[in-house]
Amino acid sequence: LSAGVCCCCAALRPRYKRLVDNIFPEDPKDGLVKADMEKLTFYAVSAPEKLDRIGAYLAERLSRDVVRHRYGYVLIAMEALDQLLMACHSQSIKPFVESFLHMVAKLLESGEPKLQVLGTNSFVKFANIEEDTPSYHRRYDFFVSRFSAMCHSCDPDAEIQNEIRIAGIRGIQGVVRKTVNDELRATIWEPQHMDKIVPSLLFNMQKIEDIDSRIGPPSSPTAGVKEENPSVLAENCFRELLGRATYGNMNNAVRPVFAHLDHHRLWDPNEFAVSCFKIIMYSIQAQYSHHVIQEILGHLDVRKRDSPRVRAGIIQVLLEAVAIAAKGSIGPTVLEVFNTLLKHLRISVDFELGDRRSSAGSATLSTSSKESDERIVQNAIIQTIGFFGSNLPDYQRSEIMMFIMSKVPVLGTTSQSLDSSNVGDLGTRRIQIMLLRSLLMVTSGYKATTISNALPAPFLDPLLSPSLMEGSELRQLVLEILHNLIDRHDNRAKLRGIRIIPDVSDLKIKRDKISRQDVSFIKKHGQQLYRHIYLGCKEEDNVQKNFELLFTSLALTTIELANEEVVIDLIRLAIALQDIAIINEDNLPMFNRCGVMALVAAYLNFLSQMIAVPAFCQHVSKVIETRSVEAAYFLPETIFKDKCNLPKSLEKDEKDLFFLTNKIAESLGGSGYNVERLSVPYVPQVTDEDRLSRRKSIVDTVSLQVDILSGTGIEDKVDNTEEITFEALKKAIDNNGLEEQEKEKRRLVIEKFQKAPFEEIAAQCETKANLLHDRLAQILELTIRPPPSPSGTMTITAGHAHYHSVPVYEMKFPDLCVY
């Protein structure tokens, strides 16, 4: 009479109570009475409507035993409940489950670790049972809270602490498995639950010793490892949770990760943050990758005012996520990624220069450290942009190239979408360099079928803009980007370093026959490329790397785009570069002049061997041999040494040291080349942007001594320009006063216009017109005598130049009237 009642009363009790009482032995050490348990199970299966009463009575006994600390009977009651759950699957089990969960909650609420573990084990068994029909009213809020709290156990006994944490993680895993499979009962994905579950799992994952073990796809540790190590168990639970996430609840599972990393300051250092997001990217379904990237970008915006190292940590996480997402679906986030990163690039530059301005005159250690940290942020952004762009398909990569190029700011303008107005010229230059560095990474490995696809006009024009030529590093980046896009056969590595190549055939240059599309491209944009190389050679801050990249640009253009017409243009360009060094109108340093001479020698040596014209090769070889004996500083192997003795002056009369146009024309003419155009010196085109640029005027850059009737080379170059004076202008206006000399000059001009290419004619005529207009304006300004009271205003418009309105003054020259 264990219940403490008489025999008569016991006989009158309900049968289900008697069956329940019989499974409890007098001594709990004897364990569950198996024979009576079988009878109870048979009764429950035969009369399922009694299950709710059986459960309620068991719960009553268990609650009493818990209060009385009779833990032996508690174990027996839970074992009986487990067996009944496994045996009964009818619809009437619903009320029984409510009693069961009530008993599990009682065990979890107790302060006894053994009872908490017992309750967790029973709940896990219940979670693995597939019910016939879902119960829409059942909620697991308490279990989520309780299991999450167990995951943070701080019991002083390390063994007990580990045991409780494992139980909490397994309980969360059970809740997830019980709820996520039912689409109509998705309460587990609500933010209030995810805010407890995810941080609890991450808290235990932090304790793992080998962080690198989580960088790949999910692993399959042994059962023993799962049970003994909370961190491994938490990681697998986290992977399982993310793997079950769908489109609608993905963000709810990811956002708590950011909150945990922020709260525990895990962005700097960010090893754990990186490993977490690698787990996320490998665990979720591939088509949802863009959700994670959007969340990272959004969090970067939220933390944009944080320390540089925190922002760098977030960007590094973005890089790792993008690296995984680029292999699968990246969705509509491509431009969003680049736009956000470029925005933060500008913010970083603003912070860096703002700190520098605030500490001007008092350079402190903290300020330099801040600048260094901002550089870390900027490098992380560039690396992310480059890596993401280089992993995109070609059609998307070309769009990204255009997008980045459109963001490059131009000094003195506000038309670009990437605002750089607050950072000044220095900040604008920094942004230009970093955007070009990222563009360089994006173009790496890009192989376009035609050059016109790789270098469309909306991309080429801003890339070769004069505003990008003011810094040595900028010019280097521009040339390297051109190399990435032009070099379709991977010849660049073979051409690395400027040198006199003894035998070009040893390089095993790969090339294809130039296509019709490429011919059209070089006809349309060749003058832009030549002009960029020409002006790039005239910059005073050029270093060895600039000359090496210029040489590679000429060589790659020869390999990829050169037909007979282009070869002639390239030779004319080379001779014009030689004239830069000899005439030295720009007062370049001696190193630059010798560097240009060495560049011309290296390139003509390469070109002569590529077109394989013996007479041309002989002339080039003879000049190089003469230089090696008499002027070694004109060769790249000598001038670019650390200690090279530079000459004090360059003698223009030493024709044996120069490549002569007449000799080249004679050698190529015998091989069928049309050498008539060699007689027309190369003059770069003048663009409207040159007049708007802050660099020196193109009128100063392009030689004013070059006339349309210039000689054919150094050996016959004469000073045939006439000084532009008022008398000359007067003669030009008076058509009736032309002399025989003017008639002859006009005849020669017409002849040249008939033979020269249209691009050169346009460039030379525009240069002459601009010079005339500028000189006219100077004369007017010098000869105008201001009256006591101006009577009106006038506007002088000449060609492309528009001068502001000025007062009308009395002219000194009555025969020249301007209205």
C-alpha positions in Angstrom: 0.0 0.0 0.0 2.6 2.5 -1.1 -0.1 5.2 -1.7 -1.0 5.0 2.0 -4.7 4.0 1.5 -6.7 0.9 2.6 -7.4 -2.0 0.3 -11.0 -1.2 -0.2 -10.2 2.4 -1.2 -7.4 1.1 -3.5 -9.8 -1.2 -5.3 -12.3 1.6 -5.9 -9.7 3.8 -7.5 -9.7 4.2 -11.3 -7.9 1.5 -13.2 -5.4 3.9 -14.9 -4.3 5.1 -11.4 -3.8 1.6 -10.2 -1.8 0.8 -13.3 0.4 3.8 -12.8 0.9 3.1 -9.1 2.0 -0.4 -9.8 5.0 0.6 -12.0 6.6 2.3 -8.9 8.5 -0.3 -6.7 8.7 0.1 -3.0 12.4 0.8 -3.3 13.2 3.2 -6.2 16.6 1.5 -6.5 14.8 -1.5 -8.1 13.8 0.7 -11.0 10.7 0.6 -13.2 8.5 -2.6 -12.8 8.7 -3.8 -16.3 5.7 -6.2 -16.2 3.4 -3.6 -14.8 4.8 -1.0 -17.3 3.8 -3.4 -20.1 0.3 -3.6 -18.7 0.1 0.2 -18.5 1.3 0.6 -22.1 -1.2 -2.0 -23.4 -4.0 -0.2 -21.5 -2.9 3.2 -23.0 -2.9 1.8 -26.5 -6.2 0.1 -26.1 -7.9 3.1 -24.5 -6.2 6.2 -25.9 -8.9 8.4 -24.5 -7.4 7.7 -21.1 -3.9 9.0 -22.1 -4.6 12.5 -20.9 -5.6 11.2 -17.4 -2.6 9.0 -17.3 -0.4 11.9 -18.1 -2.0 14.2 -15.6 -1.7 11.6 -12.8 2.0 10.9 -13.6 2.6 14.7 -13.6 1.0 14.9 -10.2 3.2 12.2 -8.8 6.3 13.6 -10.3 5.7 17.1 -9.0 5.2 15.7 -5.5 8.4 13.6 -5.8 10.4 16.6 -7.0 9.3 18.7 -4.1 10.2 15.9 -1.7 13.5 15.3 -3.4 12.6 11.7 -4.1 14.7 11.7 -7.3 14.5 7.9 -7.7 10.8 8.0 -8.3 11.3 11.0 -10.6 13.5 8.9 -12.8 11.0 6.1 -12.9 8.1 8.5 -13.8 10.1 10.1 -16.7 11.1 6.7 -18.0 7.4 5.7 -18.0 6.5 8.9 -19.8 9.1 8.3 -22.4 7.9 4.7 -23.1 4.3 5.9 -23.4 5.3 8.6 -25.8 7.1 6.1 -28.0 4.2 3.6 -28.0 1.2 5.9 -28.6 0.7 7.9 -31.8 -3.0 8.5 -31.9 -4.7 11.9 -32.0 -5.6 11.6 -28.3 -1.9 11.9 -27.5 -2.1 15.7 -27.7 -3.4 16.2 -24.1 -0.9 13.7 -22.9 1.9 15.7 -24.5 0.8 18.8 -22.6 1.2 16.9 -19.3 4.5 15.6 -20.5 5.8 19.0 -21.4 4.6 20.3 -18.0 6.7 17.6 -16.3 9.7 18.4 -18.4 9.3 22.1 -17.5 9.2 21.1 -13.8 12.5 19.3 -14.1 14.2 22.2 -16.0 13.1 24.6 -13.3 14.6 22.6 -10.6 18.1 23.6 -9.4 19.3 20.0 -9.6 21.7 19.5 -12.6 20.7 15.8 -12.8 17.0 16.7 -13.1 17.8 19.3 -15.7 19.7 16.8 -17.8 16.9 14.3 -17.3 14.3 16.7 -18.5 16.4 17.7 -21.5 16.9 14.1 -22.5 13.2 13.4 -22.3 12.4 16.5 -24.4 15.0 15.5 -27.1 13.3 12.0 -27.3 9.9 13.8 -27.7 11.4 16.1 -30.4 12.4 13.1 -32.5 8.8 11.8 -32.5 6.9 12.7 -35.7 3.3 13.5 -34.8 0.5 12.6 -37.1 -1.0 16.1 -37.0 0.5 19.3 -35.8 -0.6 21.1 -32.7 -1.0 24.8 -33.7 -1.7 26.0 -30.1 1.4 24.5 -28.6 4.3 27.0 -28.0 7.8 26.4 -26.8 8.7 29.9 -25.5 9.6 28.5 -22.0 11.8 25.8 -23.4 13.6 28.3 -25.7 14.3 30.6 -22.7 15.3 27.8 -20.4 17.6 25.9 -22.8 19.2 29.2 -23.8 19.9 30.0 -20.1 21.4 26.5 -19.6 23.8 27.3 -22.5 25.3 30.1 -20.4 25.7 28.0 -17.2 28.5 29.3 -14.9 28.5 26.5 -12.4 31.7 26.5 -10.3 32.2 22.8 -11.0 33.6 22.6 -14.6 32.3 19.1 -15.2 28.7 20.1 -14.1 29.0 23.3 -16.1 30.0 21.4 -19.2 27.1 18.9 -18.7 24.5 21.6 -18.3 25.7 23.5 -21.3 25.6 20.4 -23.5 22.0 19.7 -22.2 21.0 23.3 -23.1 22.4 23.0 -26.6 20.8 19.6 -27.2 17.5 21.1 -25.9 17.7 24.0 -28.4 18.5 21.5 -31.2 15.4 19.6 -30.1 13.2 22.7 -30.2 14.5 23.5 -33.7 13.9 20.0 -35.0 10.4 20.0 -33.5 9.3 23.3 -35.0 11.1 24.1 -38.2 9.6 21.3 -40.3 6.1 22.6 -39.9 5.5 25.6 -42.1 2.3 26.5 -40.3 4.1 26.7 -37.0 7.1 28.9 -37.6 7.1 30.6 -34.2 10.7 29.5 -33.6 11.9 32.0 -36.3 10.4 35.0 -34.5 13.0 37.6 -33.4 12.3 37.1 -29.7 13.3 33.4 -30.0 16.3 33.9 -32.5 17.7 36.6 -30.2 18.0 33.9 -27.5 19.0 30.9 -29.5 21.7 32.3 -31.8 23.7 34.1 -29.1 23.6 31.0 -26.9 25.0 28.9 -29.7 27.7 31.5 -30.5 28.6 31.8 -26.9 29.6 28.2 -26.8 31.2 28.2 -30.2 33.6 30.9 -28.9 35.2 28.3 -26.6 36.5 26.2 -29.4 40.3 26.0 -29.6 40.8 25.4 -33.3 39.1 28.2 -35.1 40.4 27.0 -38.5 38.3 23.9 -38.2 35.2 25.8 -39.1 36.3 27.5 -42.3 35.0 24.8 -44.6 31.7 23.1 -45.2 30.0 21.2 -42.4 32.1 18.4 -40.9 30.8 15.2 -39.3 32.4 14.7 -35.9 32.0 11.5 -34.1 29.1 11.0 -31.6 31.6 11.0 -28.7 33.0 14.4 -29.7 29.6 15.8 -30.0 28.6 14.8 -26.5 31.8 15.9 -24.8 32.5 19.3 -26.5 29.8 22.0 -26.2 31.5 24.1 -28.9 31.3 21.4 -31.5 27.8 20.5 -30.6 26.8 24.2 -30.7 28.4 24.6 -34.1 26.5 21.6 -35.6 23.3 22.9 -34.1 24.0 26.4 -35.6 24.6 24.8 -39.0 21.4 22.8 -38.8 19.4 25.9 -37.8 20.8 27.9 -40.8 20.3 25.0 -43.2 16.6 25.0 -42.3 16.2 28.7 -42.8 14.0 29.8 -45.7 13.7 33.0 -47.7 11.3 34.7 -45.2 13.2 34.0 -42.0 16.8 34.1 -43.1 17.4 37.6 -41.9 16.0 36.8 -38.4 18.6 34.1 -38.0 21.5 36.3 -39.2 20.8 39.6 -37.4 21.5 38.2 -33.8 25.0 37.3 -35.0 25.8 41.0 -35.5 24.3 41.8 -32.1 26.5 39.1 -30.4 29.7 40.2 -32.2 29.0 43.9 -31.3 28.2 43.1 -27.7 31.3 41.0 -27.1 33.5 43.3 -29.3 34.5 40.5 -31.7 35.2 42.6 -34.8 38.7 43.5 -33.6 40.3 41.0 -33.8 37.7 39.4 -36.1 38.9 35.7 -36.4 35.7 34.5 -34.7 33.5 36.8 -36.8 35.1 35.5 -40.0 34.6 31.9 -38.9 31.0 32.6 -38.0 30.1 34.0 -41.4 32.0 31.2 -43.2 29.7 28.8 -41.3 26.7 30.8 -42.3 27.6 31.0 -46.0 28.4 27.3 -46.2 25.2 26.3 -44.3 22.5 28.3 -45.9 21.0 27.5 -49.3 23.1 29.1 -52.1 20.2 31.2 -53.5 19.9 33.0 -50.2 23.6 34.2 -50.1 22.7 37.7 -51.1 20.6 38.1 -48.0 23.7 37.7 -45.8 25.7 40.1 -48.0 22.9 42.7 -47.7 22.9 42.3 -43.9 26.7 42.8 -43.7 26.4 45.9 -45.9 23.6 47.2 -43.7 25.6 46.6 -40.5 28.6 48.4 -42.1 26.5 51.4 -42.6 25.3 51.2 -39.0 28.9 51.1 -37.7 30.3 53.7 -40.1 31.3 55.9 -37.2 33.1 53.2 -35.3 36.9 52.8 -35.0 38.8 52.0 -38.2 39.7 48.5 -37.0 36.1 47.6 -36.3 35.1 48.8 -39.8 38.0 46.9 -41.3 36.9 43.8 -39.4 33.4 44.0 -40.9 34.8 44.6 -44.4 37.0 41.5 -44.0 34.0 39.5 -43.1 32.2 40.9 -46.2 35.2 39.8 -48.3 35.0 36.2 -47.0 31.2 36.1 -47.6 31.6 37.5 -51.1 34.3 34.9 -51.8 31.9 32.1 -51.1 28.8 33.8 -52.7 30.7 34.5 -55.9 30.8 30.8 -56.6 27.0 30.6 -56.6 24.1 32.9 -56.7 24.8 36.6 -55.9 21.4 37.9 -56.8 20.8 41.6 -57.3 23.4 42.8 -54.8 26.3 43.3 -57.2 26.0 47.1 -57.7 24.8 47.5 -54.1 28.0 45.9 -52.8 30.2 48.2 -54.9 28.2 51.3 -54.2 28.3 50.8 -50.5 32.0 50.0 -50.5 32.9 53.0 -52.6 30.8 55.2 -50.2 32.8 53.9 -47.2 36.0 54.4 -49.1 35.2 58.1 -49.4 34.2 58.2 -45.7 37.5 56.6 -44.7 39.4 59.1 -46.7 37.4 61.9 -45.1 38.2 60.6 -41.6 41.9 60.2 -42.4 42.3 63.7 -43.8 40.1 65.2 -41.1 42.3 63.8 -38.4 45.3 65.1 -40.3 43.9 68.6 -40.6 42.8 68.7 -36.9 46.4 67.8 -35.8 48.2 70.0 -38.3 51.5 71.2 -36.8 51.3 68.8 -33.9 51.9 65.3 -35.3 51.1 62.9 -32.5 51.5 59.2 -32.2 47.7 58.7 -31.9 47.0 60.6 -35.1 49.5 58.6 -37.1 48.0 55.4 -35.7 44.6 56.6 -36.8 45.8 57.3 -40.3 47.4 53.9 -40.4 44.2 52.3 -39.2 42.3 54.1 -41.9 44.7 52.8 -44.5 43.8 49.3 -43.2 40.2 50.1 -43.9 40.9 51.4 -47.3 43.1 48.4 -48.3 40.3 46.0 -47.0 37.8 47.8 -49.2 40.0 47.7 -52.3 40.7 44.0 -51.7 37.0 43.3 -51.4 36.1 45.3 -54.5 38.9 43.6 -56.5 38.2 40.1 -55.3 34.4 40.4 -55.9 34.9 42.0 -59.3 37.4 39.4 -60.5 35.1 36.6 -59.7 32.1 38.0 -61.6 31.3 36.7 -65.1 32.7 38.8 -68.0 29.4 40.5 -68.8 28.9 41.7 -65.2 32.6 42.6 -64.9 32.5 45.0 -67.8 29.5 46.7 -66.1 31.4 47.0 -62.8 34.4 48.4 -64.6 32.2 51.2 -66.0 30.6 51.7 -62.7 33.9 52.1 -60.8 35.3 54.4 -63.5 32.2 56.6 -63.3 33.0 57.0 -59.6 36.5 58.3 -60.1 36.5 62.0 -59.1 38.0 64.7 -61.3 39.9 67.6 -59.8 38.0 70.8 -60.1 34.7 69.3 -61.0 31.6 68.1 -59.1 30.0 66.0 -61.9 31.1 62.7 -60.5 28.7 60.7 -58.4 31.3 59.9 -55.7 31.4 63.1 -53.7 34.9 64.3 -53.0 34.2 67.9 -52.4 34.8 67.8 -48.7 38.2 66.1 -48.9 40.1 68.6 -51.0 42.7 68.0 -53.7 44.7 65.6 -51.6 41.6 63.5 -50.7 40.5 63.5 -54.3 43.9 62.2 -55.4 43.7 59.5 -52.7 40.3 58.4 -53.8 41.5 58.4 -57.5 44.4 56.1 -56.5 42.3 53.7 -54.5 39.6 53.4 -57.1 42.1 52.7 -59.8 43.8 50.1 -57.6 40.4 48.4 -57.1 39.7 48.7 -60.9 43.1 47.1 -61.5 42.1 44.1 -59.4 38.7 43.9 -61.2 40.4 43.9 -64.6 42.9 41.2 -63.7 42.4 38.1 -65.7 39.7 39.8 -67.9 39.8 38.3 -71.5 37.6 40.2 -74.0 37.1 38.8 -77.4 37.7 42.2 -78.9 39.5 45.3 -77.6 36.4 47.4 -78.3 34.5 45.3 -75.8 37.3 45.7 -73.2 37.8 49.4 -73.8 34.5 51.0 -74.8 34.5 54.8 -75.3 32.6 55.6 -72.1 35.3 53.7 -70.2 38.4 54.7 -72.2 37.8 58.4 -72.2 37.7 59.0 -68.5 40.5 56.4 -68.0 42.9 58.4 -70.2 41.7 61.7 -68.8 44.4 64.3 -68.4 43.2 64.8 -64.8 44.7 61.3 -64.1 48.2 62.2 -65.3 49.2 64.5 -62.5 50.7 61.8 -60.3 53.3 59.2 -61.1 51.3 56.5 -59.2 48.1 57.4 -61.0 49.8 57.0 -64.4 51.2 53.7 -63.4 47.8 52.4 -62.4 46.2 53.6 -65.6 48.9 51.8 -67.7 48.5 48.6 -65.7 44.8 48.7 -66.2 45.3 49.1 -70.0 47.7 46.2 -69.9 45.1 44.0 -68.2 42.5 44.8 -70.9 44.8 44.8 -74.0 46.9 41.8 -73.2 44.6 38.9 -74.4 47.4 36.4 -74.8 49.3 36.7 -71.5 52.4 38.3 -73.1 52.9 40.9 -70.4 55.0 38.8 -68.2 57.4 38.1 -71.0 57.8 41.9 -71.6 58.3 42.8 -67.9 61.2 45.2 -67.4 62.5 47.7 -70.0 65.5 46.3 -71.8 67.1 45.8 -75.2 65.9 42.3 -76.2 68.6 40.5 -78.2 66.2 38.1 -79.9 62.4 38.7 -79.6 61.7 35.2 -81.0 63.0 33.7 -77.8 60.1 35.3 -75.9 57.7 33.1 -77.9 55.2 35.9 -78.2 51.6 34.7 -78.8 49.5 36.7 -81.2 46.6 36.3 -83.6 45.8 38.1 -86.8 44.2 41.4 -86.0 40.5 41.3 -86.5 38.2 43.7 -88.3 36.8 45.0 -85.0 40.3 45.6 -83.6 41.2 47.5 -86.8 38.2 49.7 -86.3 39.1 50.3 -82.7 42.6 51.4 -83.3 41.4 53.7 -86.1 38.9 55.3 -83.8 40.8 55.4 -80.5 44.5 55.0 -81.6 45.2 58.7 -81.3 43.9 58.6 -77.7 46.3 55.8 -76.8 49.3 57.5 -78.6 48.5 60.8 -76.9 48.4 59.2 -73.4 51.8 57.6 -74.0 53.2 60.8 -75.5 52.1 63.0 -72.6 53.0 60.4 -70.1 56.7 60.5 -71.2 56.8 64.3 -70.6 56.0 64.2 -66.9 58.9 65.2 -64.7 58.0 62.8 -61.8 58.4 59.7 -63.9 60.4 56.9 -62.3 61.8 53.7 -63.7 58.5 51.9 -63.3 56.7 54.5 -65.5 59.2 54.0 -68.3 58.8 50.2 -67.9 55.0 50.4 -68.2 55.2 52.8 -71.1 57.5 50.3 -72.9 55.0 47.5 -72.2 52.1 49.6 -73.5 53.9 50.2 -76.8 54.8 46.5 -77.1 51.4 45.2 -76.3 49.8 47.6 -78.7 52.2 46.3 -81.4 51.3 42.7 -80.6 47.5 43.0 -80.3 46.6 45.9 -82.6 49.4 46.6 -85.1 48.9 46.4 -88.9 51.0 48.2 -91.4 49.2 51.5 -90.8 49.5 51.2 -87.0 53.2 50.3 -87.3 53.8 53.6 -89.2 51.9 55.5 -86.5 53.9 53.9 -83.7 57.2 54.8 -85.4 56.0 58.4 -85.8 55.2 58.3 -82.1 58.6 56.9 -81.2 60.4 59.6 -83.2 58.2 62.3 -81.5 59.3 60.9 -78.1 62.9 61.1 -79.2 62.3 64.7 -80.2 61.0 65.4 -76.7 64.3 64.4 -75.2 66.5 66.2 -77.8 64.6 69.5 -78.1 63.6 69.6 -74.5 61.0 72.3 -74.7 59.5 71.2 -71.4 62.9 71.6 -69.5 62.8 68.0 -68.4 65.5 66.7 -66.0 68.4 64.9 -67.6 67.3 61.6 -66.2 63.9 61.9 -67.8 65.4 62.8 -71.2 67.8 59.8 -71.1 64.9 57.6 -69.9 62.8 58.6 -72.9 65.8 57.9 -75.2 66.2 54.5 -73.6 62.4 53.8 -74.0 62.6 54.6 -77.7 65.6 52.4 -78.2 64.0 49.5 -76.4 60.8 49.8 -78.3 62.2 50.3 -81.8 64.4 47.3 -81.1 61.3 45.3 -80.3 59.3 46.6 -83.2 61.9 46.1 -85.8 62.2 42.4 -84.8 58.4 42.0 -84.7 57.9 43.3 -88.3 61.2 41.6 -89.4 62.3 44.2 -92.0 66.1 43.6 -92.3 67.1 47.1 -93.3 65.0 48.5 -90.4 66.6 46.1 -88.0 70.0 47.0 -89.2 69.5 50.7 -88.7 68.1 50.2 -85.1 71.0 47.8 -84.2 73.6 50.2 -85.5 72.2 53.1 -83.4 72.1 50.8 -80.3 75.7 49.6 -80.9 76.8 53.2 -81.2 75.1 54.2 -78.1 76.6 51.3 -76.1 80.0 52.7 -77.0 79.5 56.5 -77.0 76.4 57.1 -74.9 75.4 54.2 -72.8 73.1 56.4 -70.8 70.7 56.3 -73.8 70.1 52.5 -73.1 67.8 51.1 -70.5 70.4 48.8 -69.0 72.5 51.8 -68.0 70.2 54.7 -67.3 68.1 52.7 -64.8 71.0 51.6 -62.7 71.2 53.0 -59.2 74.4 54.9 -60.0 74.5 56.2 -63.6 76.6 59.1 -64.7 74.3 61.4 -66.5 75.6 63.7 -69.3 75.5 67.5 -68.7 73.9 68.1 -72.1 72.6 66.4 -75.2 74.2 67.3 -78.5 71.6 67.6 -81.3 74.2 67.1 -84.0 75.3 63.6 -83.1 73.0 61.9 -85.6 74.7 58.6 -85.2 73.1 58.3 -81.7 69.5 59.0 -82.9 67.0 57.1 -85.0 66.5 59.0 -88.2 63.2 59.3 -90.0 64.7 59.3 -93.4 66.7 56.1 -92.8 63.6 54.4 -91.3 61.5 55.5 -94.3 64.1 54.3 -96.7 64.3 50.9 -95.0 60.5 50.4 -94.8 59.8 51.7 -98.2 61.7 48.9 -99.8 59.5 46.4 -98.0 56.2 47.7 -99.3 55.2 50.0 -96.4 53.5 53.3 -97.3 56.1 55.7 -95.7 54.7 59.0 -96.9 53.0 59.6 -93.5 56.4 59.3 -91.8 57.2 62.8 -93.2 54.4 64.2 -91.0 55.5 64.6 -87.4 53.3 63.2 -84.7 51.3 65.9 -82.8 48.9 64.8 -80.1 45.3 65.8 -80.2 44.0 68.6 -78.2 40.9 68.0 -76.1 38.4 70.3 -74.4 39.3 68.7 -71.1 42.9 69.9 -71.5 41.7 73.4 -71.1 39.6 72.5 -68.0 42.3 70.5 -66.4 44.5 71.9 -63.6 47.6 70.5 -65.2 49.7 72.8 -67.4 48.0 73.9 -70.6 48.1 71.6 -73.6 49.4 74.6 -75.5 52.5 74.3 -73.3 52.5 70.6 -73.5 52.4 70.3 -77.2 55.4 71.9 -78.9 54.6 75.3 -80.3 57.5 74.9 -82.7 55.8 72.1 -84.6 54.2 73.5 -87.8 52.2 71.6 -90.3 55.1 71.9 -92.7 57.7 70.6 -90.2 60.7 68.6 -91.5 60.8 64.9 -91.6 63.2 64.3 -88.7 66.0 65.5 -86.5 68.4 65.7 -89.4 66.3 68.2 -91.3 64.4 70.0 -88.6 64.4 73.7 -89.1 62.8 76.6 -87.2 60.1 77.4 -89.8 57.6 79.0 -87.5 56.9 82.7 -87.7 56.2 84.9 -84.7 52.6 85.7 -84.3 52.3 89.5 -84.1 49.8 92.1 -84.9 51.3 92.6 -88.4 51.0 88.9 -89.1 47.4 88.9 -88.0 46.7 91.9 -90.2 48.2 90.1 -93.2 46.1 87.1 -92.5 42.9 89.2 -92.6 43.9 91.1 -95.7 43.2 88.6 -98.5 44.4 91.0 -101.2 47.9 91.3 -99.8 49.1 87.7 -100.3 52.6 87.4 -101.7 54.1 84.6 -103.7 55.6 83.0 -100.6 52.1 82.7 -99.0 50.7 81.2 -102.2 53.5 78.5 -102.1 52.8 77.8 -98.5 49.1 77.3 -99.2 49.9 74.9 -102.0 52.0 72.9 -99.7 49.4 73.0 -97.0 46.8 71.6 -99.5 49.1 68.9 -100.5 49.7 67.9 -97.0 46.0 67.9 -96.3 45.4 65.5 -99.1 48.0 63.0 -97.9 47.9 63.2 -94.1 45.4 61.1 -92.0 42.3 62.9 -91.0 43.1 62.6 -87.2 46.4 64.4 -87.6 44.9 67.1 -89.7 42.2 67.7 -87.1 44.8 67.7 -84.3 47.2 70.1 -86.0 44.5 72.5 -87.2 43.0 72.7 -83.8 46.3 73.4 -82.2 47.1 76.2 -84.6 43.6 77.7 -84.2 43.8 77.6 -80.4 47.2 79.3 -80.6 45.9 82.0 -82.9 42.9 82.6 -80.6 45.0 82.9 -77.5 47.5 85.2 -79.2 44.6 87.4 -80.5 43.3 87.6 -77.0 46.7 88.6 -75.6 47.1 91.3 -78.3 43.6 92.7 -77.5 44.3 92.8 -73.8 47.7 94.6 -74.3 46.4 97.2 -76.8 43.1 98.2 -75.3 43.2 101.6 -73.6 40.5 102.0 -71.0 38.2 105.1 -71.4 37.0 107.2 -68.5 33.5 105.6 -68.6 32.8 102.5 -70.6 29.7 102.7 -72.7 28.9 99.1 -73.1 30.2 95.5 -73.2 31.1 93.1 -75.9 31.8 89.3 -76.0 34.7 87.9 -78.1 34.1 84.3 -79.3 36.9 82.6 -81.2 36.5 78.9 -82.1 36.3 76.8 -79.0 37.5 79.6 -76.7 34.8 81.7 -75.0 36.0 84.9 -73.3 34.0 86.7 -70.7 32.3 90.0 -71.5 34.6 93.0 -71.2 34.1 96.8 -71.6 34.3 98.3 -75.1 37.5 100.4 -75.2 39.0 102.6 -77.8 41.5 100.7 -80.0 45.0 101.9 -80.7 44.8 100.4 -84.2 42.0 102.2 -86.1 42.2 99.8 -89.1 41.4 96.7 -87.0 37.9 96.9 -85.5 36.4 94.2 -83.4 32.7 94.3 -82.5 
